Amino acid sequence: MRAVILVLLTLSLSTFTLRAQPQMPPIAWLSDRDGDYDVYVWDGEQTINVSSNYSADIYIQPSPDGQFAWLSMVNDRSEVFVWDGEQTLNVSNSPSYDYFPVWSNDGRLAWYTDQSDERGTSLQVAVWDGEQTMLLGREFGWTDSAYFSADGGQLSPVWSADGRLAWLTVGTEGVTRLYVWDSAQVIVVTELPNRELPYLKWLPNGDLLWGYINPSNVTSSLWLWDGDQVIPVLESGDGRAEFTVWGNDQLAFRLGTHNSSGMYIWTDQGAVRISTENGGFLGRPSGSPQGQIAWFATSAEIPSLYVWDGAVIRNLGRANQLFPGPRWSADGRLAWNTQTADGMHIYVWDGETISDIPPDDNQYDSELMWLPDGRLAWQSGGYSAQELKFWDRGRIGTITAGVGPIRDVRVFLAGLVWTQEIDGNSDVFFWDTTQTFNGSHDPGWDGLTLVPPMG
């Protein structure tokens, strides 16, 4: 009898374990359940309001180790706050405005801070290391005013994977300078005349890439800094340049206008054109870890999807009105969606054959998302009744039924996290590849869900 009771108890506990909510890192979102928008964090066991003493909370930023930073209005100015897993900290305590915090991989936080005084406005770069905050300009003696551009998308300083920080400044003489801080010193990488304001991007191999688009004559320029010297990748090219990383941290970019574009790779010998189309528009390139590049082209008014494998270009066809672009999986498969006469199709190419996921009663109208286990997920349906679905090598499954608009869909660990409207409110949901959970379940409006950048 004791053995039977033990077996029944074991089965009961196993059943409970399967139905329990999965153990996850914390996630954060904004909710107005208490009357104004506050930052809420779910730590795996409970939901916590971590910003209830402040107003106008915006711009939540998650760190790789599960902390969250955001901006709150205090005495009519924005300040940077951090929830470290146990408490909420004001890490700026600035007498003026702070802007757009961004995390490094090792848990440091950087942002621009307005240090205006009798000499005028001066934006400085602030860094919080987990214990104290320092202003890099005061620490290392540079006096230029940092610059950020909402129009250009360069809202924050930029961290590299190995913990270096890059930013732009504009000096009183009108010269733009590019700085890098490596925790020991501040380096002036280059000076750009005429107040040129490029966008910055660290590449996985540690090189710093920046580009500039001249709006007056629509030309583009690209440069690389390898830690020692500045290398011109593209000194002046007609049209807009857009880039991707492919293979072993190699650089590829598209350059051109709507009527004439080319696809290039960067080699030891310089920029080499790989596309063969004569005229037409080329879309943004998408690179795979296996060393392939995909792009959309409308050469001679015939839209097609092209793949270059390092030696040969293959035309996969089936690419009319491609949106939002091809997506590579971790194992080298390529997915894209395109409008046809009978609706929106999704195609998946495995290197040899193309699988067609045909339209259903709804439309596939979102960015395609590859999950860590190799499944492909997407958002479909009309605005008032949207669904999340997945494709698993021939099988189509439904993640959530169409009960309202879906927003902020993100890959999270093995599954997905998103917000969805239900009965006039918006809740936060998780899917762990086996079941869906409502994580917030409150009468308020929850939105802008953010998760640690690990999924």
DAVEN-V541705 format. One line per field, one symbol per residue. ss: DSSP state (@ for helix, = for strand, . for the rest). psi: psi as a letter, one per 30 degrees, with the letter a starting at -180 (. if undefined). burial: b if it has 24 or more other ideal C-beta (glycine too) atoms within 12 Angstrom, else e. A space follows every 10 residues. Layout:
ss = ???
psi = ???
burial = ???
This chain:
ss = .@@@@@@@@@ @@@@@@@@@. ......==== =......=== ==....===. ....====== ==.....=== ====..==== ===....=== .......=== ===.....== ====..=..= ..======.. ..===@@@@@ ....==..=. ...=...==. ....====== .....===== =....===== ==......== ==.....=== ====....== =====....= ========.= ======...= ======...= =======..= ===......= .=...==... ..=====.@@ @..=====.. ..===..... ......==.. ...======= ..=======. ...====... ...=....== .....===== .....===== ==..====== ====.===== ==..====== ==..====== =....===.. ....====== =....
psi = eeeeeeeeee eeeeeeeefl klkllllllk kgfgeljlkk kjgfelkkjg hfgllhklhk jklfgglkll kkkjhglklk lkjgfelkkj fehkfaklki lkklfgglkk lkkjhkaffa kjklkkkkgf elkljeeeeg gkflklklje effifllkkl fgglkklklj lfggkkkklk kgfelkkjel kklghkilkk kklfgfkkkl lkjjfegill kklkkgfelk kjejejkkak kkllklbihl kklkkaaffj llkllklfga kkkflfkjll kklklkklff hlkklkkhkh gjklkkkkgf ekkkjfahik hkkflkkklf gglkklkkka egaklkkkkg felkkjjlka flkjglkkjk lfgflkllkl llefillkll kihfkklkek ljflkklhkk kjbfblklkk kkhflklklk kgfelkkjfe hlfajklhkk lkif.
burial = eeeeeeeeee eeeeeeeeee bbebbbbbbb bbbeeebbbb bbbeeebbbb beebbebbbb bbbeebbbbb bbebeebbbb bbbbbeebbb bbebebbbbb bbbbeebbbb bbbbbeeeee ebbbbbbbee eebbbbbeeb ebbbbbbbbe eeebbbbbbb eebbbbbbbb eeeeebbbbb beeeebbbbb ebeeebbbbb bbbeeebbbb bbbeeeeeeb bbbbbeeeeb bebbeebebb bbbbbbbeeb bbbbbbeeee bbbbbbeeee bebbbebeeb bbbbbbbbeb ebbbbbbbbe eebbbbbbee eebebbebbb ebbebbbbbe ebbbbbbbee eeebbbbbbe eeebbbbebe ebbbbbbbbb beeebbbbbb beeeebbbbb beeeebbebb ebbbbbbbbb bbbebbbbbb bbeebbbbbb bbbeebbbbb ebebbbbbbb bbbeb
